[in-house]
Amino acid sequence: MKDMEKKDTQRRVITELTTTGLQAATKKLGATASRRQIRKGVSENIGFIDQLLRLTLMKNNGPDKKMQRNIELGALGVIALNSFYKGFKRKKKLWVLEGVFLTTALAGVILMLEFRYNQNQTGKTN
């Protein structure tokens, strides 16, 4: 039971930090958005990003997990592109910023994958 409470608390803290950070970023970039608007847009994707990070950080990645990770990387890219497109087409800064957030998360995961790959390659040559 404590484990579930801990995960729920961690999820709330992550969501709250993300919401506050994105709200500050939107204000700096000239867009106004309430916490509710930001949560609605980001909360749909925060769990997706969390799952992708967990797949990336797993120590034992079998072929099925690597395939799932690659599919989710592609899906996150499509979601980010869709947010950009909708934002530019409808002139909504908040959606463009959501696309920036998702693209940043995608870039972070890809950099982490590259870093782990390079570490594994240098470990094999020694």
Residue pairs with C-beta under 8 A, 6 or more apart in sequence:
14 46
14 50
15 39
15 42
15 43
15 46
18 42
18 46
19 35
19 38
19 39
19 42
22 33
22 38
22 42
22 97
22 101
23 33
23 35
23 38
25 97
26 32
26 33
26 38
26 93
26 94
26 97
29 93
29 97
30 93
31 93
31 94
31 97
33 94
37 94
38 94
41 83
41 94
41 95
41 98
42 98
42 101
45 76
45 79
45 98
45 102
48 72
48 75
48 76
48 79
49 76
49 102
49 105
49 109
51 72
52 69
52 72
52 73
52 76
52 109
53 109
53 112
55 61
55 65
55 68
55 69
55 72
56 69
56 109
56 112
56 113
56 116
57 112
58 65
61 69
73 106
73 109
73 110
76 102
76 105
76 106
76 109
77 106
79 102
80 99
80 102
80 103
80 106
81 99
82 99
83 95
83 96
83 98
83 99
83 102
84 95
84 96
84 99
84 103
86 92
86 95
87 93
87 94
87 95
87 96
87 97
87 98
87 99
88 96
